[in-house]
């Protein structure tokens, strides 16, 4: 190689090597200090993009998990309120059974009524429970529903029964005649808008339809108000439930249905009771057991928009759980009227009617409690699933992005040594030009 002064090619070549080693050392130092082998898109463009998408997913999964936890907390608040209502209703059922016993005087029943009134007021307080300022079980978080009527279905009577069957011809499910005679008396009791109505008529030649028509009404002054009407005798209870779907009896067999004359909560019927006594006042227990088996098959509801609670528990749009919570106020449970009048146990007849009302209210509350409990259980599974998903995606992202520290320290040490060697050689190359001066002496 020629000896030159202007262009020291050895020094330029060594400088280029030194710059490369310095850059490599800088990248190694960045990887070691950050713990990541990809610190920017320049390090690995495709790997960086994949990793960032995974990071978005991880953060979304973690937020969805947090949503599920918050949703679970909300449901626990609602469950606490409904559980308290169930406990109160248990006590009220106990009090109603006590009041129905004629060992109590009117004064005793008045005392029981005071307890009942206070308990009903507490049920309204329970229904006003809030979570983060939102009411839960006051009816403001219900699903979309049309106006529905109270329907009570009896599946204890013979499948051959129709609404036109005479009372004297009524038979139990197994076909045994109920031994109702034309001289017997049939009494119908029910509660509407917090008030108890009870009336009787001689069996005579009346049919089920005729009894409901005669006894399922009351007078407000000179105005006759129809409260009840006879529904169909079929496995289909109604085609008007809140979601617009057809409702069938649980067994799929025919059942007698009695329904409120009008739709909506204010027209709902709570506690439909039938009893048969003979001309001597004796109770026909077999007949009463079959006739008093009218259970609520469809709950009365007002028309409402969809106000369900939506819990976003996924990373994509509409990956959510919709929770519709029903009205747990005393009015909706049939314990109180719109004017504030409460379920009465002031007489033996009223107390007896109250027993069925409370049975129906307990069923409504337990149904709501079951709904809430199932959502809580589902949210626990959701949280577990989201935690596992986040863990697995984090593991995949770590494989792409995280540095192997042992390997990176090895590279750092290598690049550090190479940089020092290049620095030393650059110094030597810079000295080579001075050798030309010896030729000028």
PyMOL commands that set and color helices and strands:
alter all, ss='L'
color gray80, all
select helices_A, chain A and resi 9-34+45-99+106-127+167-169+208-215+265-267+285-291+348-401+405-440
alter helices_A, ss='H'
color red, helices_A
select strands_A, chain A and resi 130-131+134-135+151-154+185-192+195-202+217-220+223-226+228-234+236-238+247-248+255-260+269-277+294-298+309-312+320-323
alter strands_A, ss='S'
color yellow, strands_A
deselect
rebuild
show_as cartoon
